[in-house]
């Protein structure tokens, strides 16, 4: 393993390491206006949600590593402390990327990227009409993290109003992650289409799992079952009863499983299909 100490790295090297290591990152497509009312639009992947009550988002327009200059977005939120944070889905990824070009001050990135300005209801900056979720925010604090190249500036935003396209809502009125089709940022020039990589994992907080430490030693030491497999097995509240095991293992296919390797492989197949109860029945056969 190669180790890196920040003080021994160049700023460019450290930024590349961190951007690749901390990924994928959500993208804040930030719309602002300057003191003269000129619109600006720029994406930031140093961004996340930090509170729901109050609803707080933070993004960070970092000082440029190249020449220590700052982005127009930072100056704009200092002059007009309002911003609309639009989410980026796959259908607009190329336009979002184009808007990140370092155009001169006063150039409207909405025009350059071909995106549509939509009047906001509570703040002055425009929303991106093509974005499926638009969050009108008040900037409540800007916290500089330094004055040198690569230093971030935390723009702390309070959500005043959130607009969600009906097209990405399910019948319960909840946001459907598959329909939303978000993209996220990786290192270098890499992006991730979240829709291709979503995994649904049961939250342990919803149940009191028995834990991996409660699994039989021969399962914990299995050469077939992975850590993820063991995690699924440990996230059950109760093991199947003997009657359930006997009923499940009646068919000929299961009767033919004899060796520990065969049992573990079959259990792993069930786990990959999300059939945890069936996996347990095989393992306790």
SEKOL-100547 format. One line per 8 residues: number of its first residue (from 1); their letters; for each residue x, y, z of C-alpha. Coordinates in steps of 0.001 Angstrom, whole numbers. Example, Ala and Ser with C-alpha at 12.3 -4.5 7.8 and 13.67 -1.06 7.14 Angstrom:
% SEKOL-100547
1> AS> 12300/-4500/7800  13670/-1060/7140
***
This chain:
% SEKOL-100547
1> XXXXXXXX> 0/0/0  1281/3467/-941  777/6205/1635  543/9959/1071  1092/12800/3537  -672/16019/2420  2272/18296/3229  4492/16193/966
9> XXXXXXXX> 2079/16336/-1993  1406/19072/-4509  -2029/20649/-4359  -2826/19122/-7766  -1836/15663/-6555  -3852/15909/-3351  -6929/17161/-5202  -6688/14278/-7673
17> XXXXXXXX> -6289/11740/-4871  -9213/13066/-2841  -11514/13501/-5847  -10957/9902/-6865  -11144/8504/-3334  -14266/10392/-2243  -16644/9340/-5012  -19242/9208/-6375
25> XXXXXXXX> -20265/12690/-5314  -23655/14351/-5908  -23673/17444/-8091  -25059/20827/-7067  -26002/22662/-10249  -25930/26112/-8693  -27785/29040/-10211  -26891/32498/-8892
33> XXXXXXXX> -27040/36134/-9971  -24488/38898/-9607  -25048/42368/-8143  -26203/43641/-11554  -28711/40797/-11917  -26759/38745/-14470  -27503/34994/-14226  -24774/32425/-13636
41> XXXXXXXX> -24920/28644/-13676  -22175/26253/-12565  -21878/22670/-11234  -20127/21741/-7981  -19439/18226/-6736  -18106/19293/-3344  -21696/19171/-2117  -24174/17355/128
49> XXXXXXXX> -27143/17571/2515  -26249/18200/6154  -29559/18696/7948  -33259/18173/7307  -34545/20298/10188  -33621/22956/9298  -33078/21791/5687  -29438/22634/5018
57> XXXXXXXX> -27326/22024/1915  -23643/22905/1622  -21556/23225/-1523  -18023/24480/-1883  -16676/26641/-4725  -12987/25961/-4129  -10222/28357/-5100  -8734/27267/-8424
65> XXXXXXXX> -5642/25124/-8050  -4197/26589/-11243  -3998/30254/-10257  -5814/30678/-6909  -8672/32627/-8473  -12286/32174/-7347  -15380/31331/-9351  -18122/33788/-10221
73> XXXXXXXX> -20547/31732/-8133  -18650/32575/-4946  -18669/36297/-5665  -22342/36133/-6569  -23513/34503/-3329  -21425/37036/-1409  -23202/39891/-3193  -26659/38276/-3467
81> XXXXXXXX> -26979/35555/-780  -29418/33367/-2680  -28987/30272/-4848  -31025/27628/-6598  -29511/24161/-6393  -30729/22016/-9263  -30102/18274/-9409  -28466/16806/-12506
89> XXXXXXXX> -29949/13794/-14250  -28547/11828/-17153  -30556/13633/-19840  -28695/16891/-19125  -25194/15680/-18245  -23524/17078/-21371  -25204/20461/-20984  -24185/20546/-17336
97> XXXXXXXX> -20584/19809/-18325  -20634/22558/-20952  -21833/25094/-18395  -18688/24481/-16322  -16590/26213/-18998  -14830/29262/-17586  -16756/31893/-19487  -16104/35559/-18805
105> XXXXXXXX> -18047/37338/-16060  -21495/38351/-17278  -21777/35524/-19829  -25014/33604/-19267  -24277/29875/-18943  -27971/29150/-19429  -27584/30424/-22985  -24263/28670/-23561
113> XXXXXXXX> -25565/25310/-22363  -28990/25626/-23998  -30795/25224/-20677  -33986/27085/-19865  -34255/29796/-17215  -37326/29312/-15037  -38345/32111/-12682  -38064/31184/-9017
121> XXXXXXXX> -40809/31917/-6523  -38891/32979/-3409  -35388/33883/-4582  -33897/35932/-7418  -31706/33324/-9207  -33443/31312/-11904  -34200/27616/-11752  -33090/25166/-14449
129> XXXXXXXX> -36352/24116/-16071  -34858/20838/-17330  -33798/19742/-13845  -36278/17324/-12218  -35647/18788/-8741  -34952/22456/-8015  -34271/23825/-4537  -34609/27530/-3854
137> XXXXXXXX> -32209/28468/-1060  -31119/31361/1115  -27376/31510/1808  -27015/31797/5570  -23225/31635/5863  -20086/31432/3735  -17134/29894/5532  -13712/30207/3853
145> XXXXXXXX> -11390/27294/4617  -8227/29079/3525  -6743/31570/1080  -4367/29284/-775  -4860/27311/-3986  -7469/24561/-3629  -9021/25999/-459  -12757/25507/-231
153> XXXXXXXX> -15477/27969/663  -18446/26366/2391  -21660/27937/1136  -24263/26973/3732  -27749/27145/2265  -31186/26851/3823  -33836/25352/1540  -36858/27641/1292
161> XXXXXXXX> -38797/25741/-1343  -38287/22480/-3190  -39814/21755/-6604  -40089/18142/-7784  -41228/17062/-11237  -44282/14801/-11176  -42440/12570/-13651  -40034/11359/-10962
169> XXXXXXXX> -42656/10722/-8267  -44216/7340/-7570  -47862/6727/-6675  -47082/7436/-3009  -45720/10867/-3857  -42150/9794/-3103  -39141/10382/-5338  -38418/7302/-7445
177> XXXXXXXX> -34633/6919/-7706  -34884/4930/-10939  -37005/7592/-12620  -34799/10372/-11281  -31760/8912/-13086  -29162/11029/-11276  -25532/11334/-12270  -22620/11773/-9871
185> XXXXXXXX> -18993/12841/-10099  -15930/10658/-9889  -12258/11531/-10162  -10725/13158/-13236  -13222/13248/-16109  -15329/10364/-14761  -19033/10522/-14008  -21353/7837/-12674
193> XXXXXXXX> -24904/7178/-13810  -26503/6265/-10500  -29370/4379/-12143  -26906/1749/-13379  -25481/1200/-9934  -28279/1462/-7374  -28342/-1222/-4714  -31231/-1555/-2300
201> XXXXXXXX> -29894/-2597/1096  -32199/-3128/4095  -31392/-593/6788  -30216/-2273/10019  -31993/432/12030  -35317/-1045/10985  -34566/-4354/12608  -32293/-5841/15242
209> XXXXXXXX> -30098/-8152/13210  -28407/-11074/14934  -25021/-9802/13704  -22110/-11552/12038  -20682/-12393/15456  -23710/-14643/16029  -23068/-16710/12880  -21599/-20212/13240
217> XXXXXXXX> -17814/-20243/13001  -17867/-22382/9859  -19841/-19618/8093  -17597/-16826/9359  -14564/-18747/8102  -16124/-19732/4776  -13889/-19520/1714  -17001/-19022/-448
225> XXXXXXXX> -19160/-16531/1419  -17957/-12922/1220  -18200/-10161/3796  -21264/-8834/1974  -22822/-12308/2131  -22189/-12525/5857  -23640/-9059/6322  -26891/-10179/4696
233> XXXXXXXX> -27012/-13304/6840  -26391/-11278/9984  -29144/-8784/9187  -32004/-11107/10135  -33914/-11018/13372  -34812/-14707/13487  -33464/-17870/11907  -35872/-20162/10021
241> XXXXXXXX> -37526/-22879/12093  -36680/-26543/11595  -40047/-27097/9910  -39326/-24260/7466  -35898/-25739/6732  -37287/-29224/6184  -40075/-28007/3903  -37702/-25930/1805
249> XXXXXXXX> -35092/-28667/1424  -37503/-31367/246  -36854/-30987/-3476  -34267/-33183/-5161  -31930/-30335/-6070  -31445/-29445/-2427  -31178/-33095/-1368  -28212/-33519/-3707
257> XXXXXXXX> -26236/-30762/-1982  -23846/-32585/301  -20501/-30827/739  -19948/-27617/2658  -18697/-25976/-557  -21875/-26912/-2433  -24091/-25636/367  -22213/-22356/632
265> XXXXXXXX> -22269/-21813/-3127  -25993/-22449/-3344  -26607/-20150/-385  -24528/-17484/-2100  -26664/-17828/-5229  -29772/-17164/-3145  -28122/-14204/-1444  -27272/-12650/-4810
273> XXXXXXXX> -30985/-12892/-5635  -31924/-11271/-2328  -33401/-14534/-993  -31857/-14440/2493  -34372/-16812/4095  -33708/-19443/1442  -29956/-19042/1935  -30364/-19661/5653
281> XXXXX> -32467/-22776/4996  -29701/-24214/2814  -26978/-23365/5321  -28917/-24912/8220  -29891/-27982/6206
***
